[in-house]
Amino acid sequence: MTGAIQFDPIRLSPEAQELRREVRAFIADEIASGGFDPAAAPLDDGFDPDFSRRVGARGWIGMTWPKKYGGAERSFLERYVVTEEMRAVGAPVRAHFTADRQSGPVLMKYASEDIKLDILPRITRGECCFCIGMSEPNSGSDLFAAQAKATKTADGFVLNGTKVWTTNAHNSDYMIGLFRTSPPTEDNRRHGLSQFLVDLKRPGIEINGIRSMAGGDEFNEVVFTDCLIPADHLLGEIDGAWKQATAELAYERSGPERFLETFGVLVELARTLGPEPDARGAEGLGRLVAQLHTLRRMSVSVNGMLEAGKEPTLEGSIVKDLGTIWQQALPGRARDLAALADPVTGDRANFDVILPYALKIAPKLTIQGGTTEVLRGIIARGLGLR
Amino acid sequence: MAPSASVACDGSHGNRPFLSGRRIYDCRHVYTILKGAMTDTDNIIVDTTQRMFRDLADPQTLNLAADDGWKDVLWTALEESGLTLAWVPDDLGGAGAGMDDGFQVLRVAGAHAVAVPLAETLLAGWLLARAGIASPAGRMSVASGLSLANGKLSGTARGVPMAADCAHLAVLADGPDGPHVVLVETSSCQLDVSPGLAGDGMATVTMEDVTPVAMAAASNRVSAEDLSLMGAAVRAHQMAGALEAVLGVAVDYAKERQAFGKPIAKFQAVQHGLARLAGETAAATAAAGSAADTLHNAETFDDAVFLEVASAKIRAGEAAGEGAAIAHQVLGAIGFTEEHVLQRYTRRLWAWRDDFGSESEWALKLGQRIAAGGADDLWPLVASR
């Protein structure tokens, strides 16, 4: 027995379930007032700053953060509940989600107190959107091949180079980006990259949209030409960004967004199959729900273990690997099961709207935020194979 | 039937009676710790079980054993430790352990692929206890689908695991005034035994006016579906344990086996296969563990229990199929031999996924429930806890 993989059976607290009721009531109001339609493909790729402000007003952005930065000092499992309720209905969270999940925690850890007091409260109010500048034209999964440069000058750092596939850059106030500050060393090719906070309103930045095959315009190319940023916008150790991937990665990898991106298809499949499906439909639906339930329990478990101070990094990678593959396969499997559904007893109007969208976004689900191949390499390392 | 004197409870236990008043297999120092720190018994039960299996049921040793003599030695140790009746309360002759502890024991047992009816006896003891019937000493299995008339059992039960090895069968029978839990001696039944995928023996049990040793109305305390759910949860744990062991076997082999001048673990294709095996193992252990926790805390077999247990059996069963295939591919020809330990696990994984309802059977039932509940109740059910 390896004993290396552990998933504690974590349950959500009564407080978290009370919060769930509040979030559901909020969502019901939003749907009723036309804020969004859970049975339709999200408009503008789910980017809606007004919605984000209303979520912020409820205290549900940065909700685990310290109160002095605008947070609510609530638990990660409470944040989990908010995230999964939003994802389950396809709520337009894109204007705040990146900052809430990733950028805020990075600032919390590495930014100066002035920057934290300036930016974090704005994030929690849903007024400040972030994007992540990692990939470049010649550097994707191989993150440490990044070429975009930050050159130290008397006034700060000067940025030159190009980031690409930058989701939401055109709507964002800030980027947290990875830039080369030194060449890699012979014995450590990860050396030489640094993380920076970049105000996207500064001169020297050109943002060009890239339309995706799904019809969305969330992708961008971001070109930096002699863009000067202040010295204190360096986040963490110079040349040492590779050390700064920490426990937060497990949160990023194991959240409910890693298996709920196409969940609407499953709900509409159930509607399509109707109350008394034949054996094929029922068996297929049952399997999908069993798989979803298992993923959710794994995901809740990782979040609960993180909250308890454990470091389930291998488990987090496994959740992302299994979860992203499942949500990618879901539209195709639902399509198969819906094909023979009885059109009289079932209602497939919504299904026919949401399925094409889900099929079109499916390819990206095992690429964004770390490909399947990269994840499996990480898991293999966790098993001691590399 | 009254419990034998040797398993009578000493009555001096604290709030965690498990193992108290009994001899723990060759672990006097553990026993001392148990007395001194009752709060940490979860780990001690697992540690004790692991130690016992390691010493008496090392899979490689069993695989090469000339005869089945080891079975009696292991069984005696398990029985004397109280593990075989973990789910039977003290006053019915058992150890009175928690549901969660019993499942942990079964996960360890699965990781050793043992061919003794520990899981079946645990389950039988649980079934008997639901109707207030004391458990006898010795090995037991469970059966259902038989009929009770005029105080005698008749009918045929198919796929009764390891029945030929068991002195008693705990039966959930249909009676004229509702279901009854019935204890019978196996010797009074007719057994038609086939080896089954696992090679552990699977019997078709036929009874003709068999006189029970004990019987009691099940009332509302246990139904055929409850028994299926418990059996499914039991097998899910054995599969999770076996997959953990298979992952260990495959990873170790990949690190040792050299091909093309380096350990095969260095090849990306092999790494990714093993990463998938780890994922399947993780899914099985997480789903099974969550189901156990739910059963441990549940007062009735409600919708949440159904979702948890059905999902665990489905997902662990899927993982069994996927995981066994990956492990065999990694081990190549040696894994296909009788002398290698891998087949002890993979044949049982294939057998266990069929017992107490296959993936397809549970998925059908679960899907029908979800469909009947309607599309808009799907998420509230999944996110109920």
Boltz contact constraints between the chains, C-beta under 6 A:
constraints:
  - contact:
      token1: [A, 1]
      token2: [B, 111]
      max_distance: 6.0
  - contact:
      token1: [A, 1]
      token2: [B, 244]
      max_distance: 6.0
  - contact:
      token1: [A, 1]
      token2: [B, 245]
      max_distance: 6.0
  - contact:
      token1: [A, 1]
      token2: [B, 248]
      max_distance: 6.0
  - contact:
      token1: [A, 2]
      token2: [B, 247]
      max_distance: 6.0
  - contact:
      token1: [A, 2]
      token2: [B, 248]
      max_distance: 6.0
  - contact:
      token1: [A, 5]
      token2: [B, 282]
      max_distance: 6.0
  - contact:
      token1: [A, 7]
      token2: [B, 286]
      max_distance: 6.0
  - contact:
      token1: [A, 9]
      token2: [B, 289]
      max_distance: 6.0
  - contact:
      token1: [A, 9]
      token2: [B, 290]
      max_distance: 6.0
  - contact:
      token1: [A, 9]
      token2: [B, 293]
      max_distance: 6.0
  - contact:
      token1: [A, 11]
      token2: [B, 385]
      max_distance: 6.0
  - contact:
      token1: [A, 88]
      token2: [B, 379]
      max_distance: 6.0
  - contact:
      token1: [A, 267]
      token2: [B, 375]
      max_distance: 6.0
  - contact:
      token1: [A, 267]
      token2: [B, 378]
      max_distance: 6.0
  - contact:
      token1: [A, 270]
      token2: [B, 375]
      max_distance: 6.0
  - contact:
      token1: [A, 270]
      token2: [B, 378]
      max_distance: 6.0
  - contact:
      token1: [A, 271]
      token2: [B, 375]
      max_distance: 6.0
  - contact:
      token1: [A, 273]
      token2: [B, 371]
      max_distance: 6.0
  - contact:
      token1: [A, 275]
      token2: [B, 371]
      max_distance: 6.0
  - contact:
      token1: [A, 275]
      token2: [B, 372]
      max_distance: 6.0
  - contact:
      token1: [A, 277]
      token2: [B, 371]
      max_distance: 6.0
  - contact:
      token1: [A, 279]
      token2: [B, 364]
      max_distance: 6.0
  - contact:
      token1: [A, 282]
      token2: [B, 364]
      max_distance: 6.0
  - contact:
      token1: [A, 282]
      token2: [B, 367]
      max_distance: 6.0
  - contact:
      token1: [A, 282]
      token2: [B, 368]
      max_distance: 6.0
  - contact:
      token1: [A, 282]
      token2: [B, 371]
      max_distance: 6.0
  - contact:
      token1: [A, 283]
      token2: [B, 360]
      max_distance: 6.0
  - contact:
      token1: [A, 283]
      token2: [B, 363]
      max_distance: 6.0
  - contact:
      token1: [A, 283]
      token2: [B, 364]
      max_distance: 6.0
  - contact:
      token1: [A, 283]
      token2: [B, 367]
      max_distance: 6.0
  - contact:
      token1: [A, 285]
      token2: [B, 367]
      max_distance: 6.0
  - contact:
      token1: [A, 285]
      token2: [B, 370]
      max_distance: 6.0
  - contact:
      token1: [A, 286]
      token2: [B, 363]
      max_distance: 6.0
  - contact:
      token1: [A, 286]
      token2: [B, 366]
      max_distance: 6.0
  - contact:
      token1: [A, 286]
      token2: [B, 367]
      max_distance: 6.0
  - contact:
      token1: [A, 287]
      token2: [B, 363]
      max_distance: 6.0
  - contact:
      token1: [A, 289]
      token2: [B, 370]
      max_distance: 6.0
  - contact:
      token1: [A, 290]
      token2: [B, 311]
      max_distance: 6.0
  - contact:
      token1: [A, 290]
      token2: [B, 314]
      max_distance: 6.0
  - contact:
      token1: [A, 290]
      token2: [B, 315]
      max_distance: 6.0
  - contact:
      token1: [A, 293]
      token2: [B, 311]
      max_distance: 6.0
  - contact:
      token1: [A, 293]
      token2: [B, 382]
      max_distance: 6.0
  - contact:
      token1: [A, 294]
      token2: [B, 283]
      max_distance: 6.0
  - contact:
      token1: [A, 294]
      token2: [B, 287]
      max_distance: 6.0
  - contact:
      token1: [A, 294]
      token2: [B, 311]
      max_distance: 6.0
  - contact:
      token1: [A, 294]
      token2: [B, 315]
      max_distance: 6.0
  - contact:
      token1: [A, 297]
      token2: [B, 286]
      max_distance: 6.0
  - contact:
      token1: [A, 297]
      token2: [B, 290]
      max_distance: 6.0
  - contact:
      token1: [A, 298]
      token2: [B, 286]
      max_distance: 6.0
  - contact:
      token1: [A, 318]
      token2: [B, 279]
      max_distance: 6.0
  - contact:
      token1: [A, 318]
      token2: [B, 282]
      max_distance: 6.0
  - contact:
      token1: [A, 321]
      token2: [B, 279]
      max_distance: 6.0
  - contact:
      token1: [A, 322]
      token2: [B, 279]
      max_distance: 6.0
  - contact:
      token1: [A, 376]
      token2: [B, 272]
      max_distance: 6.0
  - contact:
      token1: [A, 376]
      token2: [B, 275]
      max_distance: 6.0
  - contact:
      token1: [A, 379]
      token2: [B, 275]
      max_distance: 6.0
  - contact:
      token1: [A, 379]
      token2: [B, 278]
      max_distance: 6.0
  - contact:
      token1: [A, 380]
      token2: [B, 271]
      max_distance: 6.0
  - contact:
      token1: [A, 380]
      token2: [B, 275]
      max_distance: 6.0
  - contact:
      token1: [A, 383]
      token2: [B, 251]
      max_distance: 6.0
  - contact:
      token1: [A, 383]
      token2: [B, 274]
      max_distance: 6.0
  - contact:
      token1: [A, 383]
      token2: [B, 278]
      max_distance: 6.0
  - contact:
      token1: [A, 385]
      token2: [B, 265]
      max_distance: 6.0
  - contact:
      token1: [A, 385]
      token2: [B, 271]
      max_distance: 6.0
